Amino acid sequence: MPSDPLILGFDTSAAHCAAALLCGDRVLAATQEDMKRGQAERLFPLIEEVLADAGASWPDLAAIGVGIGPGNFTGIRLSVSAARGLALARSIPAVGVSSLDALAHDATGPVLACLSAPREHAYLAGYRTHHALAPTLMALSDLPDALSEPGLTCIGSAAQSVAETLKARVMPPAHASAPAIARIAALRWQDAPARPAPLYLKPADAAPARDTAPTILA
C-alpha cells in the first residue's frame, strides 16, 4: 500500500450516498449514487467497493472523515453513527466535516456556501467574507443586502437563487462531497478531533404527539 495515510470520506447528509478514499493529495477511488432512500442498506457495500477499487481494506485506514450536515436528519444520523462505530472498531480517529465546509474547500476569495433547505430556505455559511456568517438557516426571501460584496462567489445547490439576490457569481465546488470531506479530514485527523456530532440547523419535521402520554404504573 502507499506510504501516505489512507483517509476514507463518506456522506449521506443529502439525497445521495457517497464515499472516497484519499492518499496524500490523490483520490484513489470515489463514487456517489443519488438516492432519496436506501442509504442505510447501501453505505457499507459502497464503502467496500471504494476500498476494493483502490486495492485497500479496512485495516489500511488511518482516519475517517464523515459529513455531519446540515441536511437530512436521517442521513446525518446514519453516517455519523457509522463513522463513530468504525472509528471505535478500528481504533482510528473520525473527523466530522460540515457539508458547508466541504462545498467551500479549495475555493478562493469571498465565498458563500449555499445548500438548499425545505420551504424556500437555504443553509448558508460565509468564508473569507466581509461580514462573518456562521452556519445558519435562512429564508431565501430574507437574505440581507449586507451579505453582498465585490467578488462574492456562491457555491452549492442553492447558489443560483442566492446569487441572483446578492448579485454574485455562481461556481461549482472544487471537489465532490466525499473527496472534499476526505481532504478536510486529512488536515484535521492528527489534531485529536472530537467525536463527530450531527450539525442540525433546523428542528425535525416530525410533529409532536397530540394525545396525552399514557400513565406509567409502578
C-alpha positions in Angstrom: 0.0 0.0 0.0 1.1 3.7 -0.5 3.2 5.2 2.3 0.8 8.2 2.8 -2.0 7.6 5.2 -5.3 6.5 3.7 -8.3 8.6 4.6 -11.9 7.4 4.0 -14.5 10.1 3.5 -18.2 9.4 3.2 -21.5 11.3 3.3 -25.3 10.6 3.4 -26.4 14.0 4.6 -28.3 14.7 1.3 -30.1 12.6 -1.2 -27.0 10.6 -2.1 -24.6 8.0 -0.8 -21.0 8.9 -1.4 -17.6 7.6 -0.5 -14.0 8.4 -1.4 -10.5 7.2 -0.5 -7.7 9.7 -0.3 -3.9 9.0 -0.2 -1.9 12.2 0.2 -3.3 14.5 -2.4 -4.6 11.8 -4.6 -8.2 10.4 -4.7 -7.6 6.7 -5.2 -11.3 5.9 -5.7 -14.6 7.8 -5.3 -18.3 7.2 -6.1 -21.6 8.9 -5.5 -25.0 7.5 -6.0 -28.1 9.7 -5.9 -30.9 8.3 -3.8 -33.6 9.6 -1.6 -34.0 6.3 0.3 -31.8 3.3 1.0 -28.6 4.9 2.2 -28.6 2.6 5.3 -28.5 -0.5 3.2 -26.1 0.9 0.6 -23.5 2.7 2.7 -21.2 -0.1 3.8 -21.3 -2.0 0.4 -20.5 1.3 -1.3 -17.5 1.9 1.1 -16.3 -1.6 0.5 -16.5 -1.1 -3.3 -14.4 2.0 -3.0 -11.8 0.2 -0.9 -11.7 -2.6 -3.4 -11.3 -0.2 -6.3 -8.2 1.2 -4.6 -6.8 -2.2 -3.6 -7.3 -1.3 0.0 -9.0 -2.9 3.0 -10.4 -1.7 6.4 -7.1 -2.3 8.3 -5.3 0.1 5.9 -7.3 3.2 7.0 -5.6 5.8 9.1 -8.7 8.0 9.7 -12.3 8.6 8.7 -14.0 11.8 7.6 -17.8 12.0 7.7 -20.3 14.6 6.6 -22.2 15.9 9.6 -24.7 18.1 7.8 -26.6 20.3 7.7 -29.0 18.3 5.7 -31.3 15.3 6.0 -31.8 14.3 9.6 -31.9 10.5 9.0 -28.9 10.6 6.6 -26.8 12.6 9.1 -27.6 10.2 11.9 -26.7 7.3 9.7 -23.3 8.5 8.6 -22.3 9.9 12.0 -23.2 6.7 13.7 -21.3 4.6 11.1 -18.2 6.8 11.5 -18.2 6.5 15.3 -18.7 2.8 15.1 -15.9 2.3 12.5 -13.5 4.6 14.4 -14.1 2.6 17.6 -13.7 -0.7 15.9 -10.5 0.3 14.1 -9.1 2.5 16.8 -8.6 5.3 14.4 -9.8 9.0 14.5 -13.1 10.1 12.9 -13.4 13.7 11.8 -16.8 15.4 11.4 -16.9 17.7 8.4 -19.7 20.2 7.7 -21.3 20.0 4.3 -20.8 23.7 4.0 -17.1 23.4 4.7 -16.9 20.7 2.1 -18.6 23.0 -0.5 -16.1 25.8 0.1 -13.0 23.7 0.3 -10.2 25.0 -2.0 -12.4 27.9 -3.2 -10.7 31.3 -3.3 -11.9 34.8 -2.5 -15.1 35.5 -0.6 -17.5 32.5 -0.7 -21.0 31.8 0.4 -21.7 28.0 0.7 -25.4 27.6 -0.1 -27.3 24.4 0.4 -31.0 24.1 -0.4 -33.3 23.5 2.5 -37.1 22.9 2.7 -39.7 25.6 2.4 -37.7 28.1 0.3 -34.9 28.2 2.8 -31.1 27.7 2.5 -28.3 26.7 4.8 -25.5 29.3 4.4 -22.0 29.9 5.7 -19.5 32.6 4.8 -15.8 32.0 4.1 -13.4 35.0 3.8 -16.4 37.3 3.6 -16.5 40.8 4.9 -19.5 40.0 7.1 -18.8 36.8 9.1 -21.6 34.3 8.7 -21.5 31.1 10.8 -23.6 28.2 9.5 -27.2 29.3 9.6 -30.7 28.5 8.2 -32.2 31.5 6.4 -35.3 32.1 4.2 -34.3 33.0 0.7 -36.7 35.9 0.8 -34.8 37.3 3.9 -31.3 37.4 2.5 -29.8 40.7 3.8 -28.1 43.1 1.4 -25.1 43.2 3.7 -24.1 39.7 2.5 -23.4 41.2 -0.9 -19.8 42.2 -1.6 -17.4 42.6 -4.6 -16.1 39.3 -5.9 -18.6 37.1 -3.9 -19.0 33.6 -5.2 -21.9 31.3 -4.3 -21.4 27.6 -4.3 -23.9 24.8 -3.7 -27.4 23.6 -4.5 -29.0 26.9 -3.6 -26.2 29.0 -5.1 -28.3 30.3 -8.1 -31.1 31.6 -6.0 -28.8 33.3 -3.5 -26.6 34.7 -6.2 -29.5 36.3 -8.0 -30.5 38.2 -4.9 -26.9 39.2 -3.9 -25.7 40.0 -7.4 -22.9 37.4 -7.0 -21.4 34.8 -9.4 -22.1 31.1 -9.2 -19.3 28.5 -9.3 -19.3 24.7 -8.9 -17.5 23.2 -5.9 -13.8 22.4 -6.4 -14.5 18.8 -5.2 -17.4 16.4 -4.9 -18.8 15.8 -1.5 -16.9 12.7 -0.3 -13.5 13.7 -1.7 -13.8 17.1 -0.1 -14.7 15.5 3.2 -11.7 13.2 3.0 -9.4 16.2 2.1 -10.6 18.2 5.1 -10.3 15.2 7.4 -6.7 14.7 6.1 -5.9 18.2 7.5 -7.5 17.5 10.9 -7.2 13.9 11.9 -3.9 14.2 13.8 -5.2 17.1 16.0 -7.2 14.8 18.4 -10.6 15.7 16.8 -13.7 15.4 18.9 -16.1 12.6 18.0 -18.3 13.5 15.0 -21.6 15.1 16.0 -24.6 16.0 13.8 -24.9 19.6 12.7 -28.6 20.3 12.8 -29.7 23.9 12.0 -33.5 23.2 12.0 -35.9 21.2 14.1 -37.1 17.8 12.9 -40.1 17.8 10.7 -41.9 15.2 12.9 -45.0 16.7 14.6 -45.4 16.3 18.3 -48.0 13.8 19.5 -51.4 15.3 20.1 -52.5 12.7 22.6 -51.5 12.9 26.3 -48.8 10.3 27.1 -50.1 7.2 29.0 -49.6 7.0 32.7 -46.9 4.6 33.7 -48.0 2.4 36.6 -45.4 1.5 39.2 
